[in-house]
């Protein structure tokens, strides 16, 4: 068996699959609630900017970065009828 195949198999065994599955489940339920706070056009804009960035902030203009900040703030803001979280509960 080629060495690269053995390396790939070894790498797959090291992946914390329970954590990966937990993240997928969270994204599919709770994460979707956050994502849906954006309109379809805004979601497309986030996707396009992510593609443009190619994973590097330096590939975005200052205007692109500002727009992403605005969109991410909208994602984090609770929508109508949503609880704002335990940190906002009265003490």
N, C-alpha and C positions, 0 to 999 in steps of 0.2 A: 504494500500500500504506500502511495507517495507520502512524503513527509508533510506536505501542506494539508492533506486530508486528516492526518493524525492531529495536527495542530488545530484544525477547525473543530474536530470532535472534542478535543480537550477544552477549547475555548467555550463551546456550547455547554459543557458540563459545569463550568464555573459561573454561568449566568444564574442570578438569583430568581428563578422562574416564579416563585410564589410572589415576590415583590413585583415582577413584571405583570403578572396576572392581576394583582391588586390594583396596580396603576391603570391597567386597561379597564377594569370594572369601574373604577372611580371616574375615569374620563368619560365612559359611556353613560354614566348616570349624572353625577354631580357636575362634572366638567361640561356636559352638554347644557346644563342650566346656565352656566356662565357664558358659554359660547353663544347661546341663543339670545343673550341680551343685545347682541349686535344684529343689525339688519343684514339681509343677504348681501347687499352691496358692501357693507362694512366688513363682513367676513371675507369677501372676495378681495377687498383692499388689503386686509391683514395677510392673506395668503400670498398675494402678489408682492407685497413688501418683503415677506419672508423669503420668497424665491429670489427676489432682487438682491437681498442681503447675502445669499449663499452662505449663511451662518456667520458672517462677519459684519459687525456694525459699521466698519469703515466703508462698506459698499453702499451705504445709505447716505443721502444728503441730510443736512440738518433739518430740512422741512419734512423728510420722510420719518426721521426719528421723532420729531414733534408730533406728527400724525399718529404714529404708533403709541406714543404716550397717551394721547387723548383717547384712542380706542381701548387701550388696556385699562385706563381709569374707568371707562364705561363698563367694561367687563366686570370689574371689581365692585362697582356700585350696585347695591341690591335693587332689584326691580320692584314694581308695585306689588304689595302683598307678600314680599319675601322678608324673612327675618334677617336682620343685619348681622347676626352672629353673636356668640357668647361674649365677645369682648365689649359689646355695647349694652349688655344686660345690666340693670341697676344693681349696685352692690348692697 
